[in-house]
Amino acid sequence: MLFKDRRLAGQVLAGELTAYINRSDVLVLALPRGGVPVAFEVAKALNAPLDVLVVRKLGVPDHEELAMGAIASGGVRILNEHIVKEVKISDETIARIAVQEQRELERRERLYRGDKPDADLSGRIVILVDDGLATGATMWAAIVAVRKQQPAKIIVAVPVAALETCEALEAEVDEMVYVATPSPFYSVSLWYENFPQTTDEEVRDLLTKAGNNYQLLSLGK
């Protein structure tokens, strides 16, 4: 086990991102739900604003833990064509699952962001944070969604990841930041002592607290 919990993992990860402390062009974007406690610590350490980018995995029927793709805010959908062909998933099945996950994505967007306008990512340094990367499907969708808004730089930052996933994503972003790439990897949860499901209430509370912290720190500059 590498990390006691997501909060401490975020503190360790923040230590790898010190080049971005107190920069006005930095925005930390968390992938809910598990990425939010990690990103909260990163944003606090960098004195940067925190927001969320909602993504949803498209799981293989009867094997939902295996991602055949993912969707993200902004109408983004990506598919792992290799898995789709290997498992012989029909277009109808993909469409049905995508509709289900889109409903949940929209529910979470309403719950987490309310009427808050989307952050303007143009020309900014965007740090995408999750609690770990296994297949990387949801992070891949997040990268595509962010790239559409023409940021100055996209950074993916996670405490722990599968090495092959990091290598695959490196070509898609400006910088990959991670603490460890243990092998064999198996799953993100194996590398945490405490890995409870992050609740909607925790996400909302952390986003509110992050906003208040950033306002106070900015006023104190």
Rosetta blueprint (number, residue, H / E / L):
1 M L
2 L L
3 F E
4 K L
5 D L
6 R H
7 R H
8 L H
9 A H
10 G H
11 Q H
12 V H
13 L H
14 A H
15 G L
16 E L
17 L L
18 T H
19 A H
20 Y H
21 I L
22 N L
23 R L
24 S L
25 D L
26 V E
27 L E
28 V E
29 L E
30 A E
31 L L
32 P L
33 R L
34 G L
35 G H
36 V H
37 P H
38 V H
39 A H
40 F H
41 E H
42 V H
43 A H
44 K H
45 A H
46 L H
47 N L
48 A L
49 P L
50 L E
51 D E
52 V E
53 L L
54 V L
55 V E
56 R E
57 K E
58 L E
59 G E
60 V E
61 P L
62 D L
63 H E
64 E E
65 E E
66 L E
67 A E
68 M E
69 G E
70 A E
71 I E
72 A E
73 S L
74 G L
75 G L
76 V E
77 R E
78 I E
79 L E
80 N L
81 E H
82 H H
83 I H
84 V H
85 K H
86 E H
87 V H
88 K L
89 I L
90 S L
91 D H
92 E H
93 T H
94 I H
95 A H
96 R H
97 I H
98 A H
99 V H
100 Q H
101 E H
102 Q H
103 R H
104 E H
105 L H
106 E H
107 R H
108 R H
109 E H
110 R H
111 L H
112 Y H
113 R H
114 G L
115 D L
116 K L
117 P L
118 D L
119 A L
120 D L
121 L L
122 S L
123 G L
124 R L
125 I E
126 V E
127 I E
128 L E
129 V E
130 D L
131 D L
132 G L
133 L E
134 A L
135 T L
136 G L
137 A H
138 T H
139 M H
140 W H
141 A H
142 A H
143 I H
144 V H
145 A H
146 V H
147 R H
148 K L
149 Q L
150 Q L
151 P L
152 A L
153 K E
154 I E
155 I E
156 V E
157 A E
158 V E
159 P E
160 V E
161 A E
162 A L
163 L H
164 E H
165 T H
166 C H
167 E H
168 A H
169 L H
170 E H
171 A L
172 E L
173 V L
174 D L
175 E E
176 M E
177 V E
178 Y E
179 V E
180 A E
181 T L
182 P L
183 S L
184 P L
185 F L
186 Y L
187 S L
188 V H
189 S H
190 L H
191 W H
192 Y E
193 E L
194 N L
195 F L
196 P L
197 Q L
198 T L
199 T L
200 D H
201 E H
202 E H
203 V H
204 R H
205 D H
206 L H
207 L H
208 T H
209 K H
210 A H
211 G H
212 N H
213 N H
214 Y H
215 Q H
216 L H
217 L H
218 S H
219 L H
220 G L
221 K L
